[in-house]
Amino acid sequence: MDSILMRRLFGLGPEFAHRLGFSAAWLADRLIPAYLEKTYGFEDSILHQQIWGLEFPNPIGLAAGCDKNALLVPFWERLGFGHIEVGSVTVNRSAGNARPRLFRLQEDRAIINRLGLPSKGSNLVAQRLSRTSAVNMPIGISIARVEGSASAIKDYCQCMMRLLPYADYLTINISCPNTVDGKNFEAPEHLDSLLDALIDQVSGRVPVLMKLAPPDTPKVVYDSQTDAILETAVRHGVNGFVVTNTAKDRLGLVTDKESLQEIGDGGLSGPPIYPRAVQMVRYVRSCVGPDYPIIGVGGISSAEDAYQMIRAGASLLQIYTALVYEGPKLVQHMKRGLVQRLKSSGYASIESVIGTAPGIGEYADLTGLSFSPG
Ligand SMILES: Cc1cc2nc3c(=O)[nH]c(=O)nc-3n(C[C@H](O)[C@H](O)[C@H](O)COP(=O)(O)O)c2cc1C
């Protein structure tokens, strides 16, 4: 059934297909919840972890950007996700960029998007979450600023305070490549002021994570910008990192240049960014160590990708683009594949495999920075 549905959806425009897919999912969740649980459900206690005091039944999460407005929270649990990240949400309703703004690169099994953070706004998302039935997985909420707002820090703070009661963790999205001015907070002095305001107001009620942009090349060497961001985040008491967001460049694609030129700007996601995302996870882990759990995201499309991302240092994972191409069965396949890999390698828990791939110690030494839990 999955493959027929996927073929039909691929014949439609990407944004329309997304909306149609959401409507089908919403209906299925109401009409056939038991069927969904039976078809997609699979848990094994070897995948369970407690991180930031939260119980994660498995490491596979839904990445930010898919369910921006918290429409389908119980559905994602029925598909077998171990957590979801709602958003990014902006304080007020925001239309995002003009269409077309979402493109499939079928040959690369990738996506380019320049949605520009469309959001129904924090009030509506808070209202929706307040009415959502309880789920047995953590709900993270990603917050972002409205493009062009003159009071970005105030926006972030207001958005966060409205959503805080419904969040198990918060992610600050400072790395969206699709807004003209949205990257400002990657500059350490601006990040400093933002975190000053935000972390103070959260005052330890929920863990706060920061989402980083991918590096420019798959070979992450000493990177002063990333180091400055990490150092600032750790100093302010950020609790972990989401690594990584979409990429601005077009590295590693087989799609022809003319098609890419026709598409224009936007963030690239899917398998072409996987090598960089893994390296970035490895780099961040080698800089900040195991006290700052990392959610690894970027091009994960198979159990092997997931396993290697965990070995690189990710405690948790998120997927989006692969779900579009492979369909909802992917979550179960990944979990089964992870269990099989853990057991055949003699590991008793998922924790024991995190960060077991060789690190990038020499690069961490180069930074000369010292990170300790805030
Ligand atoms: C259509 C689309 C919209 C996205 N919107 C957001 C967003 O609002 N906030 C965010 O932090 N990341 C957003 N992302 C980035 C994803 O969360 C993820 O970091 C990225 O797609 C890499 O993972 P993937 O290769 O598994 O898709 C978006 C990605 C896509 C494809």
The ligand as an ORCA input file, in Angstrom:
! r2SCAN-3c Opt
* xyz 0 1
  C      10.852     20.932      3.424
  C      11.772     21.098      4.596
  C      11.461     22.012      5.595
  C      12.296     22.154      6.694
  N      11.976     23.048      7.676
  C      12.749     23.121      8.788
  C      12.388     23.970      9.862
  O      11.352     24.637      9.849
  N      13.209     24.027     10.947
  C      14.380     23.293     11.017
  O      15.090     23.372     12.031
  N      14.729     22.454     10.010
  C      13.949     22.348      8.916
  N      14.304     21.494      7.910
  C      15.574     20.744      8.011
  C      15.371     19.333      8.585
  O      14.915     19.382      9.905
  C      16.699     18.547      8.528
  O      17.647     19.189      9.345
  C      17.249     18.431      7.124
  O      16.222     18.230      6.190
  C      18.252     17.265      6.995
  O      17.631     16.022      7.293
  P      17.086     15.031      6.137
  O      18.187     14.894      5.124
  O      16.749     13.755      6.853
  O      15.890     15.689      5.548
  C      13.481     21.349      6.802
  C      13.764     20.417      5.793
  C      12.938     20.280      4.701
  C      13.272     19.258      3.653
*
